[in-house]
Amino acid sequence: MKKSYHISGTGKVTTYNWMFKAARLALEEGNRNEEGQFFHSMNTIVYSAFALEAFFNHLGEHFYDDWSKRERKLSKRKKFITFLEKCEIKYDLDKEPFSSAIEAFAFRDQLAHGKTEEVEISKPVELTEQEERFFTIGNDWTEFCKIENANKVFSDTKDLISRMFIAADLGDHPFLQFQSSVYNKSLTKGSSSFQG
């Protein structure tokens, strides 16, 4: 039998960790099973991009009192550069792991603003017999949607978040906290109270 409670308190949801976990679970399944690998790769790359975006907002709240006003005016790339510089991390956006973030953001944007495209190619292609049966002509995002790219993007996302988290003096373990709450509860009929 359910009881009715009145609950008051506060909670914290660390969104980047939920996004990172979604990326990890998709990648594990994609690495384990070839069936559906395209979709698991897609989810891994998109959720890695989401994890980075959410982490930038996590850093923004740490570094700036007015982050909610600032962040809307900055592109993902500008946020990335801002936090790399704020954390005093030397970077080259054309090299890994930094280039993986740029690729993940481009991939995410292509899907978020997706459109039907006519694509034309004319080039020599080497294919196995199996690949020949399933060959399709794709666009940029479909061509990037491979398990090896998903593994690289995920690994580099983990590396980047870890480096920036530590450099920002937020601790040594960026992937531990998902959610926390402090609250009081009482039966609505008034007989019991509990602090969790």
C-alpha positions as CSV (number, residue, x, y, z in Angstrom):
1,M,0.0,0.0,0.0
2,K,1.4,3.4,-1.0
3,K,1.5,6.2,1.6
4,S,1.2,9.9,0.8
5,Y,4.2,12.0,1.7
6,H,5.2,15.7,1.6
7,I,8.8,16.0,0.4
8,S,10.9,19.1,0.5
9,G,14.6,19.5,-0.2
10,T,17.2,19.9,-2.9
11,G,18.8,17.7,-5.5
12,K,21.7,17.8,-8.0
13,V,21.7,16.1,-11.4
14,T,25.1,15.8,-13.1
15,T,23.7,15.6,-16.7
16,Y,27.1,15.0,-18.4
17,N,27.5,11.8,-16.5
18,W,24.1,10.5,-17.6
19,M,25.0,11.4,-21.2
20,F,28.4,9.7,-20.9
21,K,26.8,6.6,-19.5
22,A,24.4,6.4,-22.4
23,A,27.4,6.7,-24.8
24,R,29.2,4.0,-22.9
25,L,26.3,1.6,-22.9
26,A,25.7,2.1,-26.6
27,L,29.4,1.5,-27.3
28,E,29.6,-1.6,-25.3
29,E,26.6,-3.1,-27.2
30,G,28.1,-2.0,-30.5
31,N,31.5,-3.6,-29.7
32,R,29.7,-6.8,-28.5
33,N,27.3,-7.3,-31.4
34,E,27.7,-6.5,-35.1
35,E,23.9,-6.4,-35.5
36,G,22.8,-2.8,-35.0
37,Q,26.3,-1.6,-34.9
38,F,25.5,1.4,-37.1
39,F,22.9,2.6,-34.6
40,H,25.0,1.9,-31.6
41,S,27.8,3.9,-33.2
42,M,25.4,6.7,-33.9
43,N,24.2,6.8,-30.3
44,T,27.7,6.7,-28.9
45,I,28.8,9.6,-31.0
46,V,25.7,11.7,-30.3
47,Y,25.7,11.0,-26.6
48,S,29.5,11.7,-26.4
49,A,28.7,15.1,-28.0
50,F,25.9,15.7,-25.5
51,A,28.2,14.7,-22.6
52,L,30.8,17.3,-23.7
53,E,28.1,20.0,-24.1
54,A,26.7,19.2,-20.7
55,F,30.2,19.2,-19.2
56,F,30.9,22.6,-20.7
57,N,27.8,23.9,-18.8
58,H,29.1,22.1,-15.7
59,L,32.4,24.0,-16.0
60,G,30.6,27.2,-16.9
61,E,28.7,27.1,-13.6
62,H,32.0,26.5,-11.8
63,F,33.9,29.4,-13.5
64,Y,31.2,32.0,-14.0
65,D,28.4,33.4,-11.8
66,D,26.4,34.5,-14.9
67,W,27.0,31.3,-17.0
68,S,23.3,30.9,-17.9
69,K,23.4,34.3,-19.7
70,R,26.9,33.8,-21.3
71,E,26.4,30.2,-22.6
72,R,23.6,31.0,-25.0
73,K,25.9,33.4,-26.9
74,L,28.7,31.0,-27.4
75,S,29.0,28.2,-30.0
76,K,30.1,24.7,-28.8
77,R,33.5,25.4,-30.4
78,K,33.9,28.7,-28.6
79,K,32.9,27.1,-25.3
80,F,35.4,24.3,-25.9
81,I,38.2,26.8,-26.6
82,T,37.2,28.9,-23.6
83,F,37.4,26.0,-21.2
84,L,40.6,24.6,-22.6
85,E,42.2,28.0,-22.1
86,K,40.6,28.5,-18.7
87,C,42.0,25.1,-17.6
88,E,45.3,26.0,-19.1
89,I,45.3,23.0,-21.4
90,K,47.5,23.3,-24.6
91,Y,45.4,22.3,-27.6
92,D,45.4,21.8,-31.3
93,L,41.9,21.4,-32.6
94,D,43.3,19.5,-35.7
95,K,44.8,16.7,-33.5
96,E,43.3,14.1,-31.2
97,P,41.7,14.2,-28.7
98,F,40.5,17.7,-29.5
99,S,39.6,17.0,-33.1
100,S,37.3,14.2,-31.9
101,A,35.2,16.8,-30.1
102,I,34.9,18.9,-33.2
103,E,33.9,15.8,-35.2
104,A,31.3,14.8,-32.6
105,F,29.8,18.3,-32.6
106,A,29.6,18.3,-36.4
107,F,28.0,14.8,-36.4
108,R,25.5,15.8,-33.7
109,D,24.6,19.0,-35.6
110,Q,24.1,17.1,-38.9
111,L,21.6,14.8,-37.1
112,A,19.9,17.5,-35.1
113,H,19.3,19.6,-38.3
114,G,18.9,16.6,-40.6
115,K,17.5,16.7,-44.0
116,T,17.0,14.4,-47.0
117,E,20.0,14.7,-49.3
118,E,20.8,13.5,-52.9
119,V,24.3,12.2,-52.8
120,E,26.5,11.3,-55.8
121,I,29.8,9.6,-55.9
122,S,32.2,8.3,-58.6
123,K,35.3,6.6,-57.2
124,P,36.9,3.2,-57.1
125,V,35.9,1.2,-54.0
126,E,37.2,-2.1,-52.7
127,L,34.5,-4.3,-51.1
128,T,34.3,-7.8,-49.7
129,E,31.5,-10.0,-50.9
130,Q,29.5,-9.2,-47.8
131,E,30.1,-5.4,-48.1
132,E,29.1,-5.6,-51.8
133,R,25.7,-7.0,-50.8
134,F,25.0,-4.2,-48.3
135,F,26.8,-1.3,-50.0
136,T,25.0,2.1,-50.0
137,I,25.9,5.6,-51.0
138,G,25.8,7.8,-47.9
139,N,26.5,11.3,-46.8
140,D,29.0,12.7,-44.3
141,W,27.3,11.6,-41.1
142,T,26.4,8.1,-42.4
143,E,30.0,7.6,-43.5
144,F,31.3,8.7,-40.1
145,C,28.9,6.3,-38.3
146,K,31.3,3.4,-37.8
147,I,32.3,1.5,-34.7
148,E,36.0,2.6,-34.9
149,N,34.9,6.2,-35.0
150,A,32.5,5.6,-32.1
151,N,35.4,4.1,-30.1
152,K,37.7,7.0,-30.8
153,V,35.1,9.7,-30.1
154,F,34.1,8.0,-26.8
155,S,37.7,7.5,-25.6
156,D,38.7,11.1,-26.5
157,T,35.5,12.4,-24.8
158,K,36.5,10.6,-21.6
159,D,40.1,11.9,-21.9
160,L,38.9,15.5,-22.5
161,I,36.4,15.5,-19.6
162,S,38.9,14.0,-17.3
163,R,41.7,16.5,-18.2
164,M,39.4,19.5,-17.8
165,F,37.8,18.3,-14.6
166,I,41.1,17.8,-12.9
167,A,42.6,21.0,-14.4
168,A,39.5,23.0,-13.1
169,D,40.3,21.7,-9.5
170,L,37.0,19.8,-9.4
171,G,38.6,16.6,-8.1
172,D,40.1,13.5,-9.6
173,H,37.0,11.4,-10.5
174,P,34.7,13.2,-13.0
175,F,32.5,10.2,-13.6
176,L,31.3,9.3,-10.1
177,Q,28.4,11.5,-9.3
178,F,25.1,11.2,-11.3
179,Q,22.6,12.5,-8.8
180,S,22.2,13.4,-5.2
181,S,19.4,14.6,-2.9
182,V,18.9,16.0,0.5
183,Y,15.3,16.1,1.6
184,N,12.8,15.8,4.4
185,K,9.7,13.8,4.1
186,S,6.6,13.6,6.3
187,L,3.4,11.6,6.0
188,T,0.7,14.0,4.8
189,K,-1.4,12.8,7.7
190,G,1.4,14.1,10.0
191,S,2.7,11.0,11.9
192,S,6.2,10.4,10.6
193,S,9.3,12.3,9.5
194,F,12.5,11.1,7.8
195,Q,15.6,12.8,6.6
196,G,17.4,11.1,3.6
